[in-house]
Amino acid sequence: MLGCRRILAPTTRFYSSARSWRNRECLVNVQGAASTTFRTGHMARFADGAVVASTGETAVLCTVVSDLPSNNGDGGVPLIVDFKQSASAIGRIPTNYLRREMQQSDADIIASRIIDRSLRPLFPTRFNMPVQITCKPLSVTEDGDPVILGLNAASAALSISNIPWLGPVAAVRIGLLGDKIVVNPARSMMKESKLDLLVAGADEKNVVMIEMDGEQIAEDTILECLDTAFHNISELRIGILKLRSEVGKEKSTLASSEIDESLEKQIATLAEARLYYIFTDSEHDKMSRDNAVKELLEDVFREIEKSPQKYHYGYWNQMRWPWFDGVPTHKFRSQPVQ
């Protein structure tokens, strides 16, 4: 079941009530589990997107901010995800000497990587806007699952922001107690579960990430667990999409990154023969091979700069890495296995 409503936040004469329309709450009922609520507009208003996801007494705030496009041209998505729990979320004061929150724990780093792996594949090709996602548990109970809430909150925050993104995604955790499939089970229940299955999906047909730990389980049971996960992921995505339709910002447009076919052929002609010798040279280790590819890259660029067809320096500096990136990958994968 899905429901969205407007939350009337108190306003003062210093705050324009015209902006209070962005304060929305969306309620999603997950099969066999407590309702998940997405709420936005009441915290972190200056972020590009901010959502609080809560189930019961467990709540996680996720904020998303971005910067102007970068011209580094390194070919990767400039995404940083920080998930950090705090003692205040469970009503305690840090027990260290300084009584302050310290660095991320191993569990926080793993949670950050889970969220990163679920969101990163859905950024557009050649996306070059630095993005930082921060997940902050506001309150955590003994049976709460802040990782799942953080992932769903991050998806919702990206969806309502102006950052180009092909989501939303949603995630659920599946447990198996005896022969009973449980969606988003309490942590105390997971101690007796034969299965710990985390599924993040973009829709019923596209799975972004699966993590699983369990005993020997029949294939039919696993498929039933996946079907249950996909059904609930669909419900969560509908809720996020509803929230986006209510308060979502207009997405920014990326600069055109269409590949010039003639330039792509020129790069391939100049590079393929030397790449073949680099990849088939048994004397290369990983470091020397990468250095040889980089040297080849610079040689190819110097040759192209001599060509009659000139490109604007800033555009060429930004686009040359993505253009070249596919050539070594294609050549390496096309080598026969020996």
Salt bridges, closest charged atoms under 4 A:
GLU25 OE1 - ARG5 NH2 2.80
ASP116 OD1 - ARG120 NE 2.83
ASP145 OD2 - ARG173 NE 2.69
ASP196 OD1 - ARG173 NH1 2.99
GLU211 OE2 - ARG117 NH2 2.20
GLU246 OE1 - ARG24 NE 3.17
GLU246 OE2 - LYS242 NZ 3.71
ASP281 OD2 - HIS284 NE2 3.79
ASP290 OD2 - LYS286 NZ 3.63
ASP290 OD1 - ARG289 NE 3.89
ASP299 OD2 - ARG274 NH1 3.09
ASP299 OD1 - ARG302 NH2 2.26
GLU303 OE2 - LYS306 NZ 3.92
